[in-house]
Structure formats: C-alpha cells, structure tokens
Amino acid sequence: MALFDKSDSDNKTPSALDLEVAAAFIEMGTRDDSTPVKPGLAKETLISLLYQQADMLAKSGQEKQSSTLFEFAMHLSGNNPGNAVTEEGFAHLEQQARYLMGNGRFLLAAKVYETLVKTAPGNHSTHQDLAAIYLKLNRQKDAQSLLTDLYNTHPLEFVAADAGAVKKGTLLRVSGYDKTYFKIGARANGTFRRYRRGGHFMLTHLLDTDPYDIFSYTVSADNINQNNPDVQYGLLLNTIADADIEFRSLKSLETYVKKHVKGPIINHPSNVLKTTRDNNYLRLNKVGGIRFPKTERFSTEGITAQTIADDIKTAGFTFPFIIRETGTHTAVTTELISKQTELEMYLNNISGESLYIIEFIENASPEGHYTKMRFFAIDGQLYPVVRHVDEVWNVHGGNRKTFMKNHDWMVEKEKQFLKNPASVIGAETYALLQTLPDIIGLEFFGFDFTLLDNGEILIFELNPAMRHSFNHAENSPYMRPHLEAISAAFQTMIDQKVSRA
C-alpha cells in the first residue's frame, strides 16, 4: 500500500488520508471546519512532524539519528540532499538552513546547505555558511575546497540596489580569500552566526548598501587577473585590510588596479600593503614627535625554537618584549615576555608561519594606569572612537564594564576626548596626528596610541583592519553620537566619490 494515496494523478483533490488528518485537526481544535482541505495535507503534516522530531533529537545530542530523520523529511518534501531544488523552494530551504545553523544543529544544517550550494553554485552566502559549518565540524579541507572552487568559478556576485531606495550608483566591492576563513560564533542570546575571521574591515555599521548596485569580487590566488571582472562601476571599494593575512590577495589586486582601474578607489592595495607592523615601525619613526615600537618579523616555519630565540637576541631585543603571531588581532596570541623560560614556552606552541617581536615601552601613569586612545581616519579627517583606561598594559575594551565604570573621572575624560580631542591630548599633538592620513595614503584606517611623559605619541597599531561597531554604546550611551558620526562620515565619503565619478 502506498504511503500517500492520492485521488488523481495531478493531485488536485485531497486524498482520503488528507481528509482524515484535517478531521483530526478539527477535533483537536487546531483547525476550522470551514477551511478547505488542501491536497497533500497528510504529507505536509508527516514532513513537519519528522522535522520536529529531528530537531528534538539534535537538541538531545542524538545528531546521527536526527540526521537520518531529517534526510527522510527532505526526500519526502522533494528536496533530496545532493540534488538541486526548484527556484520556488530555494528561499524556504535557505530559511530552514539558517534556522538550523542559528540553533546549533550543524549536521542537519550541513545537509540542507549542501543542497543549496548545488542548486545555486554562485551564491556566496550559502557557500560561506556551509564552509563555516564544515569548519565547526572539523572538516577543514572540505571548507577550504568548497570556497576555493567557488571563487575560481564564481568570484563575482551581484546584488541590486533595494527596490525602495533611490539608487546612488554602482560599487565594486573587493575582498580576499588567502588566509581568511569563515567560522561559527555564538551570540549573547545563545544562538549562532557565521562571520569572516580576519583580513578585512566590515561595512555593517559603516555603509547603508541599499541604494547601491554592488558587484562583490573575491580575490583568490590570481583569479582577478585571469578573470577580469568586466563590469561598469563608479567606485572600487577595497575591504581587504590586513597585509599579513591577505598579502597575496592584495598583491593580485594591486596588479589588477594598475592595469585596469582609472577611477576612484577606497584604500589602494599598494598602500594597504605598507601597513604591516614592521613597515609602520620603519616609516612612522621618521616623523618627528611620533614613536612606533621597534618591530621585527621572524619566520617560524621549519625553524627550531632555539634558533628563533637566538635570532631575537641577535636582533637586539631585551626582556621584556611583546610577542605575537602575524595576522592575529584582539590579543589572541599576544604576550609580554619577561624571561627566557616564557619565550621558550611560547615558541614551542606557535602555529603560524611568522611572528612579530615588538619593543615594550613602559607607558603607565604614576598611578599605574594604562591609556589607549583610538581615531578613525576617514577621507582625511580624524574621528575619535574611544579612550580606554586599564590597570594592565594590554588595554582592551572589555574593561569598560569592570574597571572604568568604577572611576567616574575616567568616563568623564573619555567624554571630553570624544567631544574635543585636542583639549585632552593637546593642540600640537592633535595637529601632528592629523598629518597621518596624508602619510598613510588610505581613505579609511584606524590607529591606537597613547602619550608618553616626554610628549611623544606612542602608536601601538595602525591599519584598516579595525572594526567599527556600536557594542560599547550599549553600556556607554554617551558614545553613540560619536560612533554615528563615524558611520555618517564613511557614508558621505562613498556617496561623494561615487557622485563625482
């Protein structure tokens, strides 16, 4: 006996089983008896129950059993894993996949995404979601090959301006895929999201993309020079921001720009390549009144820990100094090394290809406080971001909820810095910092600094790979207007450059 007995071949009338299911719903009080019975109601009900049961099994950790039920439900719904789905069903399936990923059902989500990427081989978002899930499932090679194949065959993706917006122009947005990767991260509410790790600055809070037609090109290996994106656009927006992580992508883009681009560019790749820490040390120390800690790069591949330690000593570094793997941010690999045993322990656990050794310059106040200020430079103008104060040398924003909130004067000083930076750091210092956009040659970048007792500006970091968000404003509302000013300045820059083009 067939599982679903249909009344006719084209399934335009409800089957006996459809009518029975409808009657059961009416008895349960979940259906109005005046509602017409839809052909296939019984099948839809079974599929829904299978999905729910699969989800319950996944929640209890029974991923394999859950996966089997989920695959069965997909077969019944016509969305067989590994086979393409109709265009009509794509949006529903994509919504389902994102729900599963967001709720941590990664094995199930992978099955749905595998169907989606087969259906839409040029859809960047679904490929990136699946790559992040593969990474979460410890399938690194699958994640890499999935994206490598995508960018080799479909490096260009187009998103039209929102239908309800007044169109402003067309952008070519460029990103890179060299050492960048996509991963799954947890939100504060316990759900999960996919995000890009490293190498780029995000447009999320910088630019309202709705009024723009956007061509997005992902540079992988040298595809941009082998497969020239022959499209018309008013502005090339380069979001590749880290010359250590995306060196090869920047070099490929540099070649492309020299050959093909005559119009305006945000962040020319040649100038992004100059913002590595070791290069910043070489060029910024030539500016009177500015000090950048001595920084050198040391290769680690195939080199013993003892040899690296000897090379560091030969280069003239003395304890204490800062060590970090190249291409890392948010202090995940950063340590202050005070003695030989600490250095040996660090070197025996490195995983990257190279590392930075950075001179440690003591900059604590007499009270033992460390200060880090940040500016964004946008189209030649400086915009204050934060003025953090902490008890430890490696100042980071998390202290805002702990240390800073207990000291009103620190908060007031930050408010003053945000409203009038020159009143806090001095007019001459502010004027000197305003020369940096011309020196750096980028339309968008950020830098962290403090002031030394002798009046010198100690710059810790300078590059475009700094994230703009409103996270701090949630606990410090006084920051919001200044963060909004940053967003507005970036938006204005893009609008003006496109309109001129």
C-alpha positions as CSV (number, residue, x, y, z in Angstrom):
1,M,0.0,0.0,0.0
2,A,1.3,3.4,-0.9
3,L,2.3,5.7,1.9
4,F,0.2,8.5,0.4
5,D,-2.9,7.5,-1.6
6,K,-3.7,10.3,-4.0
7,S,-7.2,10.7,-5.5
8,D,-5.8,11.5,-9.0
9,S,-2.5,11.8,-10.8
10,D,-2.2,15.5,-10.8
11,N,-3.0,15.7,-7.0
12,K,-5.7,18.5,-7.4
13,T,-8.1,17.0,-4.9
14,P,-7.4,15.9,-1.3
15,S,-6.9,12.2,-0.7
16,A,-8.9,10.2,1.9
17,L,-5.9,10.5,4.2
18,D,-5.8,14.3,3.7
19,L,-9.4,14.4,4.9
20,E,-8.7,12.2,7.9
21,V,-5.8,14.4,9.0
22,A,-8.0,17.5,8.6
23,A,-10.8,15.9,10.6
24,A,-8.3,15.1,13.4
25,F,-7.1,18.7,13.5
26,I,-10.7,19.9,13.7
27,E,-11.3,17.6,16.7
28,M,-8.2,18.9,18.4
29,G,-9.4,22.4,17.9
30,T,-6.4,23.5,15.8
31,R,-8.3,23.8,12.6
32,D,-11.6,25.5,11.5
33,D,-14.0,23.0,9.9
34,S,-14.9,25.7,7.2
35,T,-11.3,25.7,5.9
36,P,-10.9,23.9,2.6
37,V,-8.7,20.8,2.8
38,K,-5.5,21.2,0.9
39,P,-4.4,18.3,-1.3
40,G,-1.2,16.8,0.3
41,L,-2.1,17.9,3.8
42,A,-1.2,14.5,5.2
43,K,2.2,14.5,3.6
44,E,2.9,18.0,4.8
45,T,1.9,17.0,8.3
46,L,4.2,14.0,8.3
47,I,7.1,16.1,6.9
48,S,6.5,18.7,9.6
49,L,6.5,16.0,12.4
50,L,9.7,14.5,11.0
51,Y,11.4,17.9,11.1
52,Q,10.3,18.5,14.6
53,Q,11.4,15.1,15.8
54,A,14.7,15.5,14.1
55,D,15.2,18.8,15.8
56,M,14.3,17.3,19.2
57,L,16.9,14.5,18.7
58,A,19.5,17.1,17.7
59,K,18.8,19.1,20.9
60,S,19.4,16.0,23.0
61,G,22.7,15.3,21.2
62,Q,21.5,12.4,19.1
63,E,22.9,14.0,15.9
64,K,23.1,10.8,13.8
65,Q,19.5,9.7,14.5
66,S,18.4,13.3,13.9
67,S,20.2,13.4,10.6
68,T,18.5,10.3,9.3
69,L,15.0,11.6,10.1
70,F,15.9,15.0,8.6
71,E,17.2,13.4,5.4
72,F,13.9,11.3,5.2
73,A,11.9,14.5,5.6
74,M,13.9,16.2,2.9
75,H,13.3,13.3,0.5
76,L,9.5,13.5,1.1
77,S,9.5,17.2,0.5
78,G,11.3,16.8,-2.8
79,N,14.5,18.5,-1.6
80,N,16.7,15.4,-1.8
81,P,20.2,16.1,-0.4
82,G,22.7,16.3,-3.2
83,N,20.0,17.2,-5.8
84,A,19.0,20.6,-7.0
85,V,15.8,22.2,-5.7
86,T,13.4,24.4,-7.7
87,E,13.8,28.1,-7.5
88,E,10.5,28.3,-5.8
89,G,11.7,26.2,-2.9
90,F,15.1,27.7,-2.6
91,A,14.1,30.6,-0.3
92,H,12.2,28.3,2.1
93,L,15.1,25.9,2.2
94,E,17.6,28.7,2.8
95,Q,15.5,30.0,5.7
96,Q,15.4,26.5,7.1
97,A,19.2,26.1,6.8
98,R,19.8,29.4,8.6
99,Y,17.4,28.4,11.4
100,L,19.3,25.1,11.9
101,M,22.7,26.8,11.8
102,G,21.5,29.6,14.2
103,N,20.2,27.0,16.7
104,G,23.3,24.9,16.6
105,R,22.0,21.9,14.5
106,F,25.2,21.8,12.5
107,L,24.9,18.3,11.0
108,L,21.4,19.0,9.8
109,A,22.3,22.4,8.6
110,A,25.1,21.0,6.5
111,K,22.8,18.6,4.7
112,V,20.5,21.5,3.7
113,Y,23.3,23.8,2.7
114,E,24.8,21.0,0.5
115,T,21.6,21.0,-1.4
116,L,21.5,24.8,-1.6
117,V,25.1,25.2,-3.0
118,K,24.3,22.6,-5.6
119,T,21.2,24.5,-6.6
120,A,23.0,27.9,-6.7
121,P,26.7,27.3,-7.4
122,G,27.4,31.0,-7.5
123,N,25.7,32.0,-4.2
124,H,28.4,33.3,-2.0
125,S,26.4,33.5,1.2
126,T,25.3,29.9,1.3
127,H,28.8,28.6,0.4
128,Q,30.3,30.7,3.2
129,D,27.7,29.4,5.6
130,L,28.5,25.8,4.7
131,A,32.2,26.4,4.9
132,A,31.8,27.8,8.4
133,I,29.8,24.8,9.4
134,Y,32.3,22.4,7.9
135,L,35.0,24.1,10.0
136,K,32.8,23.7,13.1
137,L,32.5,20.0,12.3
138,N,36.4,19.8,11.9
139,R,36.1,19.3,8.1
140,Q,38.8,21.9,7.3
141,K,39.7,20.5,3.9
142,D,36.1,20.5,2.8
143,A,35.7,24.1,3.9
144,Q,38.7,25.2,2.0
145,S,38.0,23.3,-1.2
146,L,34.4,24.5,-1.2
147,L,35.4,28.2,-1.2
148,T,38.4,27.7,-3.5
149,D,36.1,26.1,-6.1
150,L,33.5,28.9,-5.6
151,Y,36.0,31.7,-6.1
152,N,37.7,30.0,-9.0
153,T,34.4,29.6,-10.9
154,H,32.2,32.3,-9.5
155,P,34.3,35.1,-8.0
156,L,31.8,37.8,-8.9
157,E,28.4,38.2,-7.3
158,F,25.9,41.0,-7.9
159,V,23.3,42.4,-5.6
160,A,21.0,45.1,-7.0
161,A,20.0,48.2,-5.1
162,D,16.9,47.9,-2.9
163,A,13.8,48.5,-5.0
164,G,12.5,51.0,-2.5
165,A,15.7,53.1,-2.4
166,V,16.8,56.0,-4.6
167,K,19.7,54.4,-6.5
168,K,23.0,56.3,-6.0
169,G,25.4,54.3,-8.1
170,T,27.4,51.1,-8.5
171,L,30.2,49.8,-6.4
172,L,32.8,47.1,-7.0
173,R,33.5,45.7,-3.5
174,V,36.6,43.6,-3.3
175,S,37.5,41.1,-0.6
176,G,40.2,38.3,-0.5
177,Y,40.5,34.6,0.2
178,D,44.0,33.8,1.2
179,K,44.3,33.1,4.9
180,T,40.9,34.5,5.7
181,Y,38.3,31.9,6.7
182,F,34.6,31.8,7.8
183,K,33.6,30.3,11.2
184,I,30.7,29.9,13.5
185,G,30.4,32.2,16.5
186,A,28.0,32.3,19.4
187,R,25.8,35.3,20.1
188,A,25.0,36.6,23.6
189,N,21.5,35.0,23.3
190,G,22.9,31.5,22.7
191,T,22.3,31.4,19.0
192,F,25.0,31.1,16.4
193,R,26.1,33.1,13.4
194,R,28.6,32.9,10.6
195,Y,31.3,35.5,10.3
196,R,34.5,36.2,8.5
197,R,37.7,35.8,10.5
198,G,40.5,38.2,9.8
199,G,41.8,40.2,6.9
200,H,39.0,42.7,6.3
201,F,37.0,45.6,7.7
202,M,33.3,45.2,7.8
203,L,30.7,47.5,6.2
204,T,27.9,46.5,8.5
205,H,27.9,49.8,10.5
206,L,29.8,51.9,8.0
207,L,27.7,51.9,4.9
208,D,24.0,51.6,4.0
209,T,24.3,49.5,0.9
210,D,20.6,49.6,0.0
211,P,20.9,52.5,-2.5
212,Y,23.8,50.8,-4.4
213,D,24.1,48.2,-7.0
214,I,27.1,46.1,-5.7
215,F,29.4,43.8,-7.6
216,S,31.3,41.8,-5.0
217,Y,34.5,40.2,-6.2
218,T,36.6,37.8,-4.1
219,V,40.2,37.6,-5.0
220,S,41.6,34.1,-4.6
221,A,45.1,33.3,-5.9
222,D,45.4,35.4,-9.0
223,N,41.8,35.0,-10.3
224,I,41.2,38.7,-10.7
225,N,43.9,39.0,-13.3
226,Q,43.0,35.8,-15.1
227,N,39.2,36.5,-15.0
228,N,38.9,40.3,-15.3
229,P,35.6,41.5,-13.8
230,D,34.3,43.2,-16.9
231,V,31.6,45.3,-15.2
232,Q,30.8,49.0,-15.0
233,Y,31.1,50.7,-11.6
234,G,31.7,54.1,-10.1
235,L,34.0,53.2,-7.2
236,L,36.3,50.3,-6.2
237,L,35.8,49.7,-2.5
238,N,38.7,47.5,-1.2
239,T,37.8,46.0,2.1
240,I,41.0,43.9,2.3
241,A,42.6,45.3,5.4
242,D,45.4,43.1,6.7
243,A,48.6,42.8,4.7
244,D,49.8,39.8,6.8
245,I,46.6,37.7,6.3
246,E,45.8,38.7,2.8
247,F,49.2,39.5,1.3
248,R,48.7,37.5,-1.9
249,S,45.2,38.9,-2.4
250,L,46.5,42.4,-2.1
251,K,49.3,41.8,-4.5
252,S,46.9,40.4,-7.1
253,L,44.6,43.3,-6.6
254,E,47.5,45.7,-6.9
255,T,48.4,44.3,-10.3
256,Y,44.7,44.5,-11.4
257,V,44.3,48.1,-10.3
258,K,47.5,49.2,-12.1
259,K,46.3,47.7,-15.4
260,H,42.5,48.3,-15.3
261,V,41.4,50.9,-12.8
262,K,41.3,54.6,-13.7
263,G,38.5,55.8,-11.4
264,P,38.3,56.4,-7.6
265,I,39.5,53.7,-5.1
266,I,38.9,53.4,-1.4
267,N,42.2,52.0,0.1
268,H,44.5,51.4,-2.8
269,P,46.1,47.9,-2.2
270,S,49.6,49.3,-2.6
271,N,49.0,51.5,0.5
272,V,47.3,48.7,2.5
273,L,50.4,46.6,1.9
274,K,52.5,49.2,3.7
275,T,50.6,49.0,7.0
276,T,52.2,45.9,8.4
277,R,53.6,46.4,11.9
278,D,57.3,46.1,10.9
279,N,56.8,48.6,8.0
280,N,54.9,51.0,10.3
281,Y,58.0,50.9,12.6
282,L,60.3,51.8,9.7
283,R,58.3,54.7,8.3
284,L,56.4,56.3,11.3
285,N,59.6,56.7,13.4
286,K,60.8,59.1,10.7
287,V,58.0,61.5,11.7
288,G,59.2,63.8,14.5
289,G,57.1,63.5,17.7
290,I,55.9,60.0,16.8
291,R,57.3,56.8,18.2
292,F,56.4,53.4,17.0
293,P,57.9,50.5,19.0
294,K,60.8,48.6,17.3
295,T,59.1,45.7,15.5
296,E,60.7,42.9,13.5
297,R,59.2,39.9,11.8
298,F,60.7,36.4,12.3
299,S,59.9,33.4,10.2
300,T,58.9,30.3,12.2
301,E,58.3,27.6,9.5
302,G,60.8,24.8,9.7
303,I,62.9,26.7,12.3
304,T,63.6,25.4,15.8
305,A,62.5,27.4,18.9
306,Q,66.1,27.8,19.9
307,T,67.1,29.3,16.6
308,I,64.3,31.7,16.7
309,A,65.2,32.7,20.3
310,D,68.8,33.3,19.2
311,D,67.7,35.4,16.2
312,I,65.6,37.6,18.5
313,K,68.6,38.2,20.8
314,T,70.8,38.9,17.9
315,A,68.3,41.5,16.6
316,G,68.9,43.4,19.8
317,F,65.7,42.7,21.7
318,T,65.9,42.5,25.5
319,F,63.3,41.5,28.1
320,P,60.6,42.4,28.4
321,F,59.2,42.5,24.9
322,I,55.9,41.8,23.3
323,I,55.4,38.7,21.0
324,R,52.5,37.9,18.7
325,E,51.8,35.8,15.7
326,T,51.5,37.8,12.5
327,G,47.9,38.2,11.2
328,T,46.2,37.9,14.6
329,H,44.1,40.5,16.3
330,T,42.3,41.1,19.6
331,A,45.4,39.9,21.5
332,V,44.6,36.2,20.9
333,T,48.4,35.4,20.5
334,T,49.9,38.5,22.2
335,E,52.0,38.1,25.3
336,L,54.5,40.1,27.2
337,I,57.7,38.0,27.6
338,S,59.8,38.8,30.6
339,K,62.2,35.9,30.7
340,Q,63.8,33.1,28.7
341,T,61.5,30.3,30.0
342,E,58.4,32.3,29.0
343,L,59.9,32.8,25.5
344,E,60.7,29.1,25.1
345,M,57.2,28.1,26.2
346,Y,55.6,30.5,23.7
347,L,57.9,29.4,20.8
348,N,57.2,25.7,21.5
349,N,53.4,26.3,21.0
350,I,53.3,28.6,17.9
351,S,51.1,27.6,15.0
352,G,51.6,30.4,12.5
353,E,54.2,31.0,9.7
354,S,55.8,34.0,11.4
355,L,55.7,36.2,14.4
356,Y,56.4,39.8,15.5
357,I,58.7,40.8,18.2
358,I,57.8,44.2,19.5
359,E,59.7,46.5,21.8
360,F,57.8,47.1,25.1
361,I,57.8,50.7,26.0
362,E,56.6,51.4,29.5
363,N,53.8,53.9,29.4
364,A,51.9,53.6,32.7
365,S,50.9,56.8,34.6
366,P,52.3,57.4,38.1
367,E,49.1,55.8,39.4
368,G,49.7,52.6,37.4
369,H,47.1,53.3,34.7
370,Y,47.5,52.5,31.1
371,T,45.6,54.5,28.4
372,K,44.8,53.7,24.8
373,M,43.1,56.1,22.5
374,R,41.8,55.4,19.0
375,F,41.0,57.5,16.0
376,F,39.5,56.5,12.7
377,A,40.8,58.4,9.7
378,I,38.1,58.8,7.1
379,D,38.7,60.7,3.9
380,G,41.5,62.7,5.5
381,Q,39.7,63.6,8.7
382,L,40.1,62.2,12.2
383,Y,37.2,60.8,14.3
384,P,37.6,59.9,17.9
385,V,36.5,56.4,18.9
386,V,37.5,55.5,22.4
387,R,39.7,56.5,25.3
388,H,40.2,53.3,27.4
389,V,42.0,53.2,30.8
390,D,43.1,50.0,32.4
391,E,45.4,48.5,35.1
392,V,47.2,46.2,32.6
393,W,49.5,47.1,29.7
394,N,47.4,45.3,27.1
395,V,44.4,47.6,27.2
396,H,41.2,46.3,25.7
397,G,37.6,47.4,25.7
398,G,36.2,44.7,28.0
399,N,37.5,46.7,31.0
400,R,34.8,49.3,30.3
401,K,32.3,47.1,32.2
402,T,34.6,46.4,35.1
403,F,37.4,48.8,35.8
404,M,36.4,52.0,34.1
405,K,32.8,52.0,35.3
406,N,34.1,52.3,38.9
407,H,36.0,55.5,38.2
408,D,33.9,58.5,37.2
409,W,36.9,60.6,36.2
410,M,37.9,58.0,33.5
411,V,34.5,58.2,32.0
412,E,34.4,62.0,32.1
413,K,37.9,62.1,30.5
414,E,36.6,59.8,27.7
415,K,33.6,62.0,27.2
416,Q,35.9,65.0,26.9
417,F,38.1,63.2,24.4
418,L,35.2,62.3,22.2
419,K,33.8,65.8,22.2
420,N,37.1,67.7,21.8
421,P,40.2,65.5,21.4
422,A,42.6,68.5,21.3
423,S,41.5,69.5,24.8
424,V,42.8,66.2,26.1
425,I,45.8,65.4,24.0
426,G,46.9,69.0,23.2
427,A,46.5,71.1,20.1
428,E,50.0,70.4,18.8
429,T,49.6,66.6,19.3
430,Y,46.3,66.7,17.6
431,A,47.7,68.7,14.6
432,L,50.5,66.2,14.3
433,L,48.1,63.2,14.2
434,Q,46.1,65.0,11.5
435,T,49.1,64.6,9.2
436,L,48.8,60.8,9.3
437,P,46.1,60.4,6.5
438,D,48.5,62.1,4.0
439,I,51.4,59.9,5.2
440,I,49.5,56.7,5.1
441,G,47.6,57.3,1.9
442,L,44.4,55.5,2.8
443,E,40.9,56.8,2.8
444,F,39.9,54.6,5.8
445,F,42.1,53.3,8.6
446,G,42.4,53.4,12.4
447,F,45.2,53.8,14.9
448,D,45.7,53.2,18.6
449,F,48.0,55.4,20.6
450,T,48.9,56.9,24.0
451,L,51.1,59.8,25.1
452,L,54.5,59.4,26.7
453,D,55.8,61.6,29.6
454,N,58.1,63.4,27.2
455,G,55.2,64.4,24.9
456,E,55.9,61.8,22.2
457,I,53.0,60.0,20.6
458,L,53.4,56.3,21.1
459,I,51.4,54.5,18.3
460,F,50.6,50.9,19.1
461,E,48.9,49.9,15.9
462,L,47.8,51.4,12.6
463,N,45.9,49.7,9.8
464,P,42.4,49.5,8.2
465,A,41.7,46.2,10.0
466,M,39.8,47.8,12.8
467,R,36.2,47.0,13.5
468,H,33.5,49.7,13.8
469,S,30.6,48.7,15.9
470,F,28.2,50.1,18.5
471,N,28.9,47.4,21.1
472,H,30.4,49.9,23.6
473,A,27.5,52.3,23.2
474,E,25.1,49.7,24.8
475,N,26.8,50.2,28.1
476,S,28.1,53.7,27.5
477,P,25.3,55.6,25.6
478,Y,27.3,58.8,25.5
479,M,29.5,57.2,22.9
480,R,26.6,56.7,20.4
481,P,26.6,60.1,18.7
482,H,30.4,59.9,18.1
483,L,30.1,56.4,16.7
484,E,27.2,57.6,14.5
485,A,29.5,60.4,13.3
486,I,31.9,57.8,12.1
487,S,29.2,55.9,10.2
488,A,28.0,59.1,8.6
489,A,31.5,60.2,7.6
490,F,32.1,56.9,5.8
491,Q,28.7,57.0,4.1
492,T,29.3,60.6,3.0
493,M,32.7,59.7,1.6
494,I,31.3,56.9,-0.5
495,D,28.4,58.9,-1.7
496,Q,30.6,61.9,-2.8
497,K,33.2,59.8,-4.5
498,V,30.5,57.9,-6.5
499,S,28.7,61.0,-7.5
500,R,31.9,62.6,-8.7
501,A,32.7,59.5,-10.7
